[in-house]
Amino acid sequence: MDHRNLNAGAGGRPWMNTEIPFEERARLLVSAMTLEEKAWQMVNHAPGIERLGVPSYDWWNECLHGVARAGVATVFPQAIGLAATWNTELIHRVATVISDEARAKHHEFARRGDRGIYKGLTFWSPNINIFRDPRWGRGQETYGECPFLTGRMGVAFVTGLQGDHPKYLKVVATPKHYAVHSGPEKDRHHFNAVVSQKDLRETYLPAFRECVVEGKAWSVMGAYNRTNGEPCCASPTLLQRILREEWGFQGYVVSDCGAICDIHAHHRVTSSPAESAALAVRNGCDLCCGDTYTSLTEAAARGLITEEEIDRALTRLYTALLRLGMFDPPESVPYASIPYEVNDSEEHRELAREAARQSIVLLKNANGLLPLPKDLKRLAVIGPNADSLDVLLGNYYGTPSRYVTLLEGIRRKVEPGTRVFYAPGCAVTGGGRNGFAEALAAAERADAVVLCLGLSPKLEGEEGEVADSDGGGDRLHIHLPGLQQELLEAVCGTGRPVVLVLTQGSPVSIPWALENVPAILSVWYPGEEGGTALADVLFGDASPAGRLPVTVPFSLEDLPPFEDYAMDGRTYRFARKEALFPFGFGLSYTTFRYSDLRLQAGRIGAGEPLELSLEVANTGWRAGDEVVQCYITDADASVRTPVRQLAAFQRVTLQPGERRTVRLAVHPRQMAVVTEDGRFVVEPGVFRLAVGGSQGDSRSLALGAAPCLQAEFEVCGSAVQLPF
């Protein structure tokens, strides 16, 4: 906001005095408000208070993979695609660009008096819920199924958004949805997620802890559901004992939209809006997305809450706004000078292309079909997702000023003399076979076929936003929808070499394709430059190096019931059945060799980190990236532990023939067992390491991954309990 008119001296408005601490300024401002004014300041669409120099402000803004819902902005790959890059440095750069555009747009809006929804600096991103079940429609918004990968990506994103200024926040990041939240969508307003203390601490909380403790996120969003009987937005366990007391969180908590109303309307924990508002504020939820907190005046009159408790929450909110510089002269806030022209710039478009390129996962490449030559005489591009804007954007997106569909990216890349045939073939879901004939005619006339199939945001997403879903946004199956499998088999029946390109926000089981299609790529929902990035990879201007952030099961029969939040049988860490494609899997156009794995010591004390190094060499004739992955297994644990879990990773770029020493560190938290009562304990015993380009499991090897290097080390001495 541009508040030059509000800063003409602090007479009568001591909260405008920039010489005193932010929290004290917030207390002074809150103390000047009436009780009714306070209640209205605690809803997302807070009205202005002219007598105090407080303009209206809407706290609701989104930037999951670009500034969303606020007009033109750079659209990066959907979050699940960003996770597939396995590149924290890239994610930090993406978030930095997003916050640049956020600041540029916000100040321009404010100068023109536009302070409406999606125009502020408090962003309700990232979504760091664990993608525990492939049916969940919002899994596309997450960084996948691994707590460690999710935590590292989350920290990179949060710090990129909030900036590194010693005084001011660039924007506020809001990790969500806290906690134990990942479907079913249709039940989220009344569902009670029952979870053991072990699973809670071992799987559902680590990424939130990292974003709060390490990333210093200034806000957290509570979930709709109950966790172990407590509504998440009014949970003394989650909001007070864990978030504030254990993790030292200093920021504010915001409810998901309508979640406070759910407390009485659907969870039936309370019987009225006033009771719900009082319960939530007393237990640490400071801001309501919705109107329920306007009932705080009634709650106070009934003795359900004190004005001091209301003041505590509102002081947290205004401390955040002050830290954003909203009441300070613009010239004293460095982020206020970011020019509007940075928004949707060519530099940002190029980063979107780079991110999309790094997210692409090569799942199969039999006989080196890929990369394709650019001078093919005839190329067929077939499929309902080939020329679709929807599959570029995913959900929670901005408006790209220009976009490149998969078809358009291919057309631009091939030589001028190449004939490109195009046919949709069928709809994403439903429909008839009317388009099959044209698709087969195109395929038969081509030297190669690029077949663009998979999912669409029309099939997966948030409750109420997916038209073609019987699951309220969730998927009822995980195979190719509609007539796509029939189209795939018919096109392959022409005998032409086929490259299957999958768009998706969640796992798609394609066992027939794995057996019968020579080349398969996953491009996720790749953002505004998705078509350009795909073409870069298809035709060899870039070598694919994305890795799966999720497991792709053969069948839903391999999974526990969707409603079961126990981790047994779920994700790569606890699954008992072989996957179609394992977590961490992905191939390359070049080859890599690992050697000379060295541990700093074969024995370390409990609670100490383990440093290790290894040599990675590009033994092929193309430049390429490799994602070095380190997995740990506790061989002597006293309680159930993961079969293996990611403990460190690093993405590196190597030229042909280049070799590099890669150094990794396994921290004590990755060695700790989580006891049945939720404590993290590093126990003495033997640990096994697998380091390479995959998990090193038998399925990854069968799909073409190179063997991992193996090592063991021993933790000695007495067991050490780590902080929660």
Beta strands, then each sheet from edge to edge (+ up, - down):
strand 1: 45-46
strand 2: 57-58
strand 3: 192-193
strand 4: 219-221
strand 5: 226-227
strand 6: 230-231
strand 7: 252-254
strand 8: 361-365
strand 9: 378-382
strand 10: 419-423
strand 11: 448-454
strand 12: 498-503
strand 13: 519-522
strand 14: 592-599
strand 15: 603-605
strand 16: 610-618
strand 17: 624-634
strand 18: 645-654
strand 19: 659-666
strand 20: 673-674
strand 21: 680-682
strand 22: 685-692
strand 23: 709-716
strand 24: 720-722
sheet 1: 1+ 2-
sheet 2: 3+ 5+ 6-
sheet 3: 4+ 7+
sheet 4: 8+ 13- 12- 11- 9- 10-
sheet 5: 14+ 16- 19+
sheet 6: 15+ 23+ 22- 17+ 18-
sheet 7: 20+ 21- 24+
end
